[in-house]
Amino acid sequence: MSEKLQKVLAARGLGSRREMESWIAAGRVSVNGRTATLGDRVESGDQLAVDGRPLARRRATHRHILYNKPAGQVCSRDDPEHSDSVFDHLPPLKGQRWVSVGRLDIATTGLLLFTTDGELANGLMHPSRQVEREYACRILGDVNEDVVIRLLTGVELDGVTCRFTDLQPGRGGGANNWYYVVLMQGRNREVRRLWESQGLQVSRLKRVRYGNVFIPSATRAGRYKDLTKQEVRS
C-alpha cells in the first residue's frame, strides 16, 4: 500500500510534513535513485534518500517531550532578530529532528510539546482534530459580562470569526485579574488579539494545557520532561 512521500518522511522523524514538502520541492529527496517531486507516493520497499544519504527502512522509535517556555525565546530554528531559540534548550537527537506542536510568540510562556513524529505533530495541530489549548491570561481592564459574551460568541479578526470556547475567572484584584481561556485553534496571536479587540491589554500570557497534557508545577521555566506513556497514548 503506497503512502504520500512527505507523510512517510515525517513519520521517520525528519521533521513536520510541511518541512518535508519543502525538502521535496527543493530536490533534496530521492526515491530509488530518482529525484522526488511533490505528489509522489512510495511503498514500504522503496529506498529513500535525503541529500544523497540513504534512509533506513525501519520505522523510527519516537520521543515526545514537554517544555516550559520562558519569555524571550522564539519558536523558530533560525531567527536573525533573536538568538535564543527553544530548540537550543532541547535534548540532542541523532538522525531525527524535534518538531514543535504549534508555537508561542516571544512574550508568551508555558507549555510547548515537541515530538520526533512529524505525523503526530501534524495531527495534533490540524483544525479538524479540535484539540483544546488552555491559557492563563492576566488582563488589564474591565472584563464585564458583555465582553465575556462577545468573546464566547465570536469576534471577527481579519475576516475570520474567532472565539474562546470557555472563559473562566481566576485570581486577582485591582486593575489586573487572571482568566483562563480555551480555544480550538492556534492562529497567530489569537488569544492576545481577541482580548485586544475588546480594548483590553494582556499583561501576561501562559499556555497551561494542550489537549490532555497539563504543564506540571515541578517543570520550571526553561526545563523539559519526557511525556509518560499514558500522556503519549492520550
Backbone bond lengths (Angstrom), bond angles and torsions (degrees), N, CA, C in turn:
res aa  C-N    CA-C-N  psi(-1)  N-CA   C-N-CA  omega(-1)  CA-C   N-CA-C  phi
1 M - - - 1.460 - - 1.527 109.53 -
2 S 1.315 117.37 126.62 1.463 120.71 -176.78 1.529 110.96 -85.42
3 E 1.341 114.52 154.59 1.463 121.22 177.30 1.524 108.29 -134.38
4 K 1.335 116.14 159.10 1.455 120.11 176.70 1.529 109.55 -62.17
5 L 1.332 114.93 138.06 1.459 120.16 -176.06 1.525 111.72 -58.89
6 Q 1.347 117.68 -45.10 1.457 119.74 -177.74 1.528 112.11 -64.69
7 K 1.332 116.72 -29.75 1.463 120.69 177.31 1.529 110.54 -69.17
8 V 1.325 116.50 -41.91 1.463 120.99 179.48 1.522 110.56 -65.17
9 L 1.327 117.29 -43.25 1.468 120.55 -179.89 1.525 110.86 -64.39
10 A 1.321 117.15 -40.93 1.462 120.49 178.54 1.522 110.85 -63.59
11 A 1.333 116.40 -39.48 1.464 120.44 179.44 1.526 111.99 -68.31
12 R 1.341 117.08 -22.23 1.467 120.76 177.43 1.536 111.90 -78.04
13 G 1.336 116.53 -7.33 1.459 119.58 177.36 1.515 115.00 90.90
14 L 1.340 117.07 20.04 1.466 120.03 -177.83 1.522 112.98 -87.16
15 G 1.317 117.83 -15.76 1.455 121.23 -179.05 1.511 110.54 154.68
16 S 1.327 116.21 -173.96 1.454 120.57 179.57 1.528 110.04 -73.64
17 R 1.325 116.30 164.78 1.466 119.57 179.27 1.527 110.78 -61.52
18 R 1.323 116.90 -38.78 1.470 120.40 179.02 1.528 111.20 -63.55
19 E 1.344 116.29 -42.28 1.467 119.33 176.98 1.519 110.95 -61.23
20 M 1.331 117.68 -41.13 1.459 121.21 -179.47 1.528 111.22 -65.15
21 E 1.319 116.77 -36.39 1.467 119.70 176.23 1.523 110.87 -62.39
22 S 1.346 116.70 -38.84 1.474 119.32 178.80 1.524 110.83 -68.70
23 W 1.341 117.79 -35.78 1.467 120.70 176.45 1.524 110.83 -63.96
24 I 1.322 116.80 -42.76 1.469 120.97 179.72 1.523 109.66 -63.77
25 A 1.335 116.58 -45.99 1.455 120.82 -179.38 1.521 111.82 -61.68
26 A 1.339 116.34 -30.60 1.468 120.85 -179.84 1.522 112.51 -83.29
27 G 1.336 118.00 -0.27 1.458 121.40 177.99 1.507 114.56 78.31
28 R 1.335 117.30 20.19 1.462 120.41 -176.81 1.532 112.73 -84.95
29 V 1.332 117.34 -13.21 1.465 121.24 -172.93 1.522 109.73 -111.99
30 S 1.333 116.48 139.42 1.463 120.92 174.84 1.524 109.52 -128.39
31 V 1.341 114.79 152.00 1.464 122.34 177.24 1.520 107.66 -124.82
32 N 1.324 116.27 117.05 1.469 121.62 -179.03 1.530 111.63 54.30
33 G 1.337 115.12 39.45 1.456 120.84 176.65 1.514 115.24 85.37
34 R 1.335 118.32 -4.37 1.463 122.11 -179.64 1.527 109.83 -106.07
35 T 1.329 116.76 135.47 1.460 120.31 178.73 1.533 109.64 -61.20
36 A 1.307 116.12 126.80 1.462 121.34 -175.84 1.522 110.84 -77.84
37 T 1.312 115.31 158.42 1.458 122.38 174.68 1.527 108.58 -130.14
38 L 1.329 115.63 158.99 1.457 120.47 178.14 1.526 109.63 -60.31
39 G 1.301 115.43 134.42 1.458 120.50 -177.90 1.516 113.17 103.03
40 D 1.339 116.92 -12.00 1.472 119.53 178.93 1.524 110.60 -64.84
41 R 1.327 114.36 145.82 1.460 121.70 173.31 1.527 108.25 -119.23
42 V 1.316 117.15 148.74 1.459 120.77 -176.81 1.522 109.86 -130.38
43 E 1.337 114.44 160.29 1.458 121.18 176.93 1.522 109.66 -115.25
44 S 1.312 116.69 169.57 1.459 121.39 -172.25 1.522 113.32 -59.50
45 G 1.332 118.57 -29.96 1.457 120.99 -177.54 1.514 114.53 -86.29
46 D 1.324 118.98 -5.55 1.460 121.44 -178.21 1.527 111.20 -70.98
47 Q 1.346 115.28 143.97 1.460 121.22 178.09 1.519 109.15 -95.06
48 L 1.318 115.80 118.75 1.461 121.53 -179.52 1.517 109.97 -103.78
49 A 1.325 115.44 148.46 1.465 120.34 177.21 1.521 108.70 -144.03
50 V 1.331 115.38 146.96 1.462 122.52 175.82 1.514 107.97 -123.83
51 D 1.323 115.62 124.97 1.470 121.52 -177.12 1.526 111.32 53.93
52 G 1.337 115.52 35.22 1.455 121.41 177.34 1.513 115.06 83.54
53 R 1.331 117.75 -4.17 1.466 121.06 -178.98 1.532 109.34 -98.69
54 P 1.340 117.67 120.13 1.472 120.56 -178.85 1.527 111.51 -63.39
55 L 1.325 115.59 146.22 1.457 121.73 176.00 1.522 109.97 -99.30
56 A 1.306 115.95 143.82 1.467 120.02 175.73 1.516 109.70 -63.60
57 R 1.324 116.63 145.23 1.462 120.06 -177.60 1.527 112.90 -77.76
58 R 1.316 117.10 -21.27 1.462 118.93 -176.82 1.531 110.18 -73.04
59 R 1.328 115.54 151.96 1.455 120.97 176.16 1.518 109.74 -71.63
60 A 1.309 115.91 146.55 1.457 121.01 -176.36 1.529 111.13 -76.62
61 T 1.338 115.44 151.66 1.457 121.69 168.20 1.519 107.26 -89.77
62 H 1.315 116.16 121.69 1.463 119.11 -169.68 1.531 112.20 -97.81
63 R 1.306 113.46 158.70 1.462 122.48 177.18 1.525 108.72 -126.79
64 H 1.327 116.11 145.32 1.454 121.47 -176.30 1.525 108.20 -137.16
65 I 1.336 117.45 129.78 1.455 120.73 -178.04 1.529 111.14 -133.39
66 L 1.311 113.99 161.36 1.463 123.35 173.01 1.523 106.85 -111.89
67 Y 1.319 117.04 136.95 1.464 121.92 -179.65 1.521 109.01 -127.02
68 N 1.328 116.77 135.14 1.460 122.19 177.53 1.522 108.22 -96.13
69 K 1.311 116.14 98.83 1.471 121.32 -173.95 1.531 111.41 -76.85
70 P 1.323 116.80 127.59 1.468 119.67 172.39 1.527 110.32 -85.52
71 A 1.316 116.74 164.71 1.464 120.74 174.20 1.522 109.27 -64.91
72 G 1.325 116.06 148.42 1.464 121.05 176.18 1.506 114.86 98.19
73 Q 1.344 117.77 -9.82 1.458 120.78 177.17 1.526 109.93 -100.94
74 V 1.337 115.63 143.54 1.462 120.65 178.43 1.530 109.20 -101.00
75 C 1.332 115.00 160.02 1.464 120.50 -176.32 1.519 113.06 -101.67
76 S 1.326 117.81 15.62 1.460 121.63 175.96 1.522 109.17 -109.09
77 R 1.332 115.03 155.53 1.466 119.29 179.84 1.519 112.49 -77.41
78 D 1.319 116.57 -29.05 1.464 120.49 -173.90 1.515 108.95 -137.47
79 D 1.316 116.39 95.36 1.459 122.53 177.77 1.521 107.73 -121.93
80 P 1.338 117.95 108.38 1.469 120.08 -175.47 1.527 113.48 -63.28
81 E 1.337 117.12 -20.89 1.463 119.97 -177.52 1.528 112.52 -88.86
82 H 1.334 117.35 -17.97 1.464 120.28 -177.36 1.527 109.29 -136.22
83 S 1.312 116.43 128.60 1.460 120.46 -174.56 1.517 113.08 -90.26
84 D 1.344 117.92 -18.26 1.462 120.85 -174.34 1.519 110.10 -97.31
85 S 1.328 116.83 107.89 1.458 122.70 -178.73 1.522 110.10 -109.95
86 V 1.333 115.93 146.72 1.468 119.55 176.30 1.524 110.63 -58.11
87 F 1.330 117.70 -31.13 1.465 121.10 -177.58 1.527 112.17 -66.07
88 D 1.350 116.81 -21.88 1.461 120.11 178.08 1.524 112.42 -72.76
89 H 1.323 116.85 -12.43 1.466 121.08 -174.57 1.526 112.36 -111.66
90 L 1.332 117.51 8.91 1.451 121.58 -179.42 1.527 110.31 -97.04
91 P 1.336 118.47 157.13 1.470 120.34 179.22 1.525 110.91 -64.89
92 P 1.328 117.92 144.13 1.473 120.72 -179.21 1.517 111.37 -68.65
93 L 1.335 114.99 153.11 1.460 122.48 179.69 1.517 109.57 -125.47
94 K 1.317 116.31 156.34 1.453 121.90 175.99 1.522 109.11 -118.35
95 G 1.334 116.08 115.22 1.462 120.99 177.02 1.509 114.81 78.38
96 Q 1.328 117.48 6.50 1.456 121.78 178.17 1.526 109.30 -137.37
97 R 1.345 115.64 172.81 1.460 120.88 178.38 1.525 109.02 -133.33
98 W 1.339 115.44 145.71 1.454 119.79 173.26 1.522 109.60 -74.53
99 V 1.314 116.51 133.66 1.459 122.67 174.86 1.522 107.52 -113.72
100 S 1.321 116.29 126.19 1.456 120.95 179.10 1.526 110.25 -81.37
101 V 1.330 115.84 132.21 1.465 120.81 175.64 1.529 106.94 -87.27
102 G 1.328 116.06 91.00 1.453 120.86 -175.27 1.520 111.19 78.62
103 R 1.330 114.78 -178.57 1.461 120.91 -177.54 1.523 110.10 -136.38
104 L 1.318 114.88 164.95 1.454 122.91 168.92 1.519 107.41 -128.80
105 D 1.337 117.38 143.35 1.457 118.59 179.06 1.522 110.13 -71.26
106 I 1.314 116.65 170.85 1.464 121.54 -169.81 1.526 112.76 -61.18
107 A 1.334 117.89 -30.46 1.463 120.85 -177.40 1.521 113.17 -89.07
108 T 1.330 117.95 -15.94 1.466 121.60 -176.59 1.522 110.09 -85.43
109 T 1.317 115.95 139.54 1.453 121.84 -178.73 1.527 109.91 -110.88
110 G 1.354 114.64 175.17 1.446 119.19 169.39 1.505 115.79 108.40
111 L 1.315 114.79 -153.25 1.458 123.51 -165.03 1.522 113.49 -71.75
112 L 1.318 114.82 125.34 1.463 122.94 168.32 1.520 107.69 -127.34
113 L 1.321 117.24 137.15 1.451 121.82 174.31 1.523 108.89 -102.85
114 F 1.331 115.96 139.49 1.456 122.53 176.09 1.519 108.18 -129.37
115 T 1.328 115.64 142.93 1.453 121.16 178.99 1.521 108.98 -144.96
116 T 1.311 116.82 156.78 1.457 120.70 171.54 1.527 111.03 -90.75
117 D 1.323 117.41 -3.04 1.465 123.26 -179.07 1.524 109.15 -96.56
118 G 1.333 116.31 97.91 1.455 120.58 -178.07 1.513 113.79 -62.47
119 E 1.341 117.38 -31.93 1.460 120.34 178.21 1.524 110.89 -68.81
120 L 1.320 117.22 -39.25 1.453 120.51 176.67 1.527 110.27 -63.21
121 A 1.316 116.58 -44.36 1.465 120.49 178.95 1.521 110.51 -60.02
122 N 1.330 116.51 -42.87 1.457 120.73 179.50 1.529 110.89 -60.71
123 G 1.336 116.37 -42.73 1.450 120.01 179.59 1.518 113.00 -65.77
124 L 1.329 116.66 -39.96 1.462 120.17 -179.14 1.526 112.48 -68.62
125 M 1.330 117.27 -27.89 1.460 120.70 -178.04 1.522 113.64 -91.86
126 H 1.337 118.13 -18.45 1.463 120.51 -172.92 1.529 110.30 -67.57
127 P 1.339 117.56 131.02 1.476 120.38 -178.40 1.526 114.37 -55.72
128 S 1.329 117.27 -29.20 1.467 119.86 -177.22 1.528 112.24 -66.49
129 R 1.344 117.37 -20.90 1.464 120.24 -179.00 1.526 112.88 -79.64
130 Q 1.352 116.83 -16.46 1.469 121.16 177.21 1.538 112.52 53.31
131 V 1.326 115.67 48.65 1.460 120.83 178.75 1.537 108.99 -83.23
132 E 1.333 116.86 127.34 1.456 121.04 -177.16 1.532 111.64 -75.98
133 R 1.339 114.48 141.77 1.460 122.23 170.00 1.524 107.00 -120.42
134 E 1.322 117.33 129.73 1.468 120.64 179.88 1.522 110.00 -116.60
135 Y 1.332 114.91 137.20 1.457 121.78 -177.70 1.524 110.66 -128.00
136 A 1.330 116.24 145.48 1.460 122.88 167.74 1.524 107.17 -98.18
137 C 1.325 116.64 126.21 1.462 121.62 -174.37 1.522 109.56 -124.69
138 R 1.327 117.69 129.48 1.463 120.64 170.95 1.521 107.76 -98.19
139 I 1.321 115.15 120.23 1.461 121.88 -169.58 1.525 110.54 -113.86
140 L 1.313 114.26 132.33 1.458 121.42 174.96 1.524 108.04 -101.33
141 G 1.338 116.42 114.00 1.457 121.06 179.99 1.515 110.99 135.26
142 D 1.323 114.69 178.38 1.465 121.63 -175.53 1.528 110.53 -91.53
143 V 1.323 116.26 109.56 1.459 121.26 177.30 1.525 107.18 -95.40
144 N 1.337 116.27 89.99 1.455 120.03 -178.39 1.527 111.03 -92.32
145 E 1.330 116.10 -179.79 1.463 120.90 -175.23 1.520 111.74 -62.96
146 D 1.334 117.66 -37.56 1.462 120.73 179.86 1.529 111.22 -64.03
147 V 1.335 116.68 -39.45 1.466 121.01 177.98 1.521 109.96 -63.06
148 V 1.327 116.95 -45.83 1.462 121.19 -179.80 1.522 110.64 -59.73
149 I 1.334 117.06 -44.49 1.472 120.95 -179.78 1.519 110.68 -61.15
150 R 1.331 117.19 -44.22 1.471 119.91 -179.42 1.532 111.19 -64.42
151 L 1.328 117.04 -41.59 1.464 119.86 -178.04 1.522 112.34 -69.20
152 L 1.335 117.07 -27.69 1.459 120.64 177.76 1.525 112.24 -86.77
153 T 1.323 116.73 -27.45 1.469 120.96 -179.74 1.522 111.51 -80.40
154 G 1.327 115.87 -43.09 1.462 119.78 178.36 1.505 112.98 139.35
155 V 1.331 116.11 137.41 1.461 123.97 178.27 1.516 107.48 -126.36
156 E 1.317 117.25 137.45 1.462 120.40 -179.49 1.524 110.18 -83.52
157 L 1.330 115.43 122.81 1.460 122.43 176.44 1.517 108.25 -124.56
158 D 1.327 117.11 114.59 1.468 122.04 -179.25 1.525 111.52 54.00
159 G 1.321 116.50 41.14 1.453 120.88 175.90 1.512 115.06 81.57
160 V 1.332 117.70 3.59 1.467 122.26 179.84 1.519 108.91 -118.84
161 T 1.324 117.07 133.13 1.457 120.90 177.73 1.526 109.59 -79.60
162 C 1.319 115.80 120.34 1.463 122.34 -179.46 1.524 108.94 -120.47
163 R 1.327 116.09 149.71 1.462 119.60 179.55 1.518 110.60 -160.07
164 F 1.334 114.25 160.96 1.449 120.76 168.67 1.527 108.23 -85.93
165 T 1.322 117.72 140.29 1.464 120.37 175.38 1.524 111.35 -86.27
166 D 1.334 116.55 -15.03 1.457 120.96 174.80 1.519 108.02 -155.28
167 L 1.349 116.28 147.26 1.456 121.92 179.38 1.520 107.12 -148.03
168 Q 1.337 116.21 115.94 1.457 121.18 -176.72 1.528 109.79 -127.85
169 P 1.348 117.45 138.65 1.467 119.80 177.21 1.516 111.38 -70.88
170 G 1.327 115.21 146.47 1.455 121.49 175.27 1.508 109.82 -116.20
171 R 1.322 116.93 -150.03 1.456 120.61 -179.21 1.525 110.19 -80.79
172 G 1.310 115.66 170.41 1.458 119.77 175.79 1.506 111.32 145.67
173 G 1.309 113.90 -177.74 1.447 120.62 179.66 1.509 109.77 -178.74
174 G 1.327 117.08 155.44 1.450 121.06 -179.42 1.519 111.23 72.50
175 A 1.339 116.32 -139.29 1.464 120.50 -175.65 1.521 112.50 -77.16
176 N 1.345 117.28 -26.82 1.464 121.07 -177.67 1.521 110.66 -104.94
177 N 1.325 116.55 131.19 1.451 121.69 177.06 1.523 109.43 -137.76
178 W 1.338 115.57 148.15 1.458 121.21 179.19 1.525 110.82 -93.10
179 Y 1.332 115.36 143.68 1.461 122.17 175.29 1.522 108.15 -136.74
180 Y 1.328 115.19 150.45 1.462 121.62 174.70 1.519 108.02 -110.47
181 V 1.320 115.94 125.44 1.460 120.48 -177.92 1.528 109.62 -125.67
182 V 1.323 115.01 152.32 1.461 121.45 179.87 1.520 108.37 -128.31
183 L 1.328 116.58 137.82 1.462 120.85 171.26 1.523 109.36 -139.74
184 M 1.341 114.70 167.20 1.464 120.28 -172.31 1.519 113.66 -104.61
185 Q 1.327 117.60 -7.60 1.453 119.27 -179.89 1.516 108.58 -132.80
186 G 1.315 115.62 173.56 1.456 118.71 -175.82 1.511 112.61 -129.30
187 R 1.337 116.77 54.78 1.463 118.91 177.46 1.519 109.96 -67.43
188 N 1.333 115.75 158.50 1.453 122.16 -174.22 1.526 111.57 -58.38
189 R 1.334 116.41 120.13 1.467 124.32 176.13 1.527 112.46 55.68
190 E 1.319 117.27 30.56 1.467 120.07 -173.68 1.521 112.63 -63.61
191 V 1.332 118.10 -42.66 1.465 119.84 -179.27 1.527 109.97 -61.94
192 R 1.305 117.16 -49.29 1.464 120.53 179.80 1.530 111.01 -60.24
193 R 1.321 116.74 -44.44 1.469 120.34 -175.55 1.526 112.10 -68.06
194 L 1.321 117.27 -32.86 1.466 119.17 176.18 1.528 110.61 -64.08
195 W 1.326 117.14 -47.96 1.457 119.19 177.52 1.535 111.34 -62.58
196 E 1.327 116.60 -43.56 1.463 120.53 -178.38 1.526 112.20 -63.83
197 S 1.337 117.66 -28.34 1.464 121.19 177.83 1.524 111.79 -63.52
198 Q 1.338 116.31 -19.09 1.467 121.25 178.61 1.531 111.86 -102.32
199 G 1.321 116.54 14.57 1.453 120.97 178.58 1.515 113.74 74.23
200 L 1.327 117.02 23.16 1.459 122.35 -177.73 1.525 110.59 -111.45
201 Q 1.306 116.13 151.29 1.467 121.58 -177.62 1.521 110.42 -108.62
202 V 1.337 115.80 132.65 1.461 121.77 174.88 1.525 107.80 -92.23
203 S 1.340 116.03 110.05 1.466 119.22 -178.35 1.529 111.95 -89.82
204 R 1.334 117.76 -23.72 1.467 121.37 172.92 1.513 108.69 -148.94
205 L 1.335 115.46 144.83 1.465 120.38 -178.92 1.522 108.65 -143.69
206 K 1.335 115.40 127.17 1.458 120.98 -178.37 1.523 109.77 -137.75
207 R 1.344 117.02 129.20 1.461 119.53 174.15 1.529 108.13 -82.70
208 V 1.337 115.38 128.36 1.461 120.22 -175.82 1.525 112.63 -113.45
209 R 1.332 117.21 -12.53 1.470 118.85 -178.15 1.521 109.85 -153.83
210 Y 1.327 116.13 143.58 1.461 122.80 171.22 1.519 106.08 -133.82
211 G 1.336 117.05 111.63 1.459 120.38 -175.37 1.518 109.84 62.55
212 N 1.338 117.02 -123.49 1.462 122.04 179.85 1.519 113.35 -94.79
213 V 1.317 117.62 3.46 1.463 121.19 -175.58 1.531 109.90 -101.00
214 F 1.335 116.30 120.30 1.456 122.98 176.24 1.518 109.82 -100.96
215 I 1.335 115.95 151.23 1.460 118.90 177.20 1.528 108.65 -77.38
216 P 1.329 118.63 125.35 1.469 120.44 -177.81 1.527 111.18 -79.94
217 S 1.316 116.13 143.42 1.467 120.63 -179.50 1.527 111.73 -63.25
218 A 1.339 117.52 -25.40 1.460 120.77 -177.62 1.529 112.88 -75.66
219 T 1.335 117.26 -16.54 1.471 120.54 -179.75 1.517 108.86 -91.56
220 R 1.324 116.34 101.79 1.458 121.47 -175.39 1.531 111.36 -73.29
221 A 1.326 116.00 163.11 1.458 121.38 178.75 1.522 110.14 -56.88
222 G 1.332 116.00 133.98 1.452 121.46 -179.25 1.509 114.34 86.73
223 R 1.349 117.79 2.87 1.462 121.93 -179.65 1.541 109.71 -114.42
224 Y 1.329 115.52 161.63 1.457 121.25 178.34 1.520 109.94 -129.33
225 K 1.329 116.40 163.69 1.453 122.37 172.83 1.522 108.78 -144.72
226 D 1.315 116.22 145.68 1.458 120.51 175.04 1.526 109.27 -71.47
227 L 1.331 115.83 140.62 1.453 120.16 176.93 1.525 109.96 -71.42
228 T 1.310 116.35 146.08 1.454 120.87 176.10 1.528 109.87 -72.61
229 K 1.318 116.93 164.24 1.458 120.57 177.86 1.523 111.27 -60.21
230 Q 1.335 116.53 -36.91 1.459 120.01 179.47 1.532 110.72 -66.28
231 E 1.333 117.32 -40.80 1.459 120.67 178.15 1.517 111.02 -64.48
232 V 1.330 116.96 -40.64 1.461 120.66 178.80 1.521 110.79 -63.96
233 R 1.334 117.33 -43.01 1.462 120.46 178.60 1.523 111.84 -62.03
234 S 1.328 115.74 -41.64 1.474 119.56 -178.67 1.523 110.46 -66.58
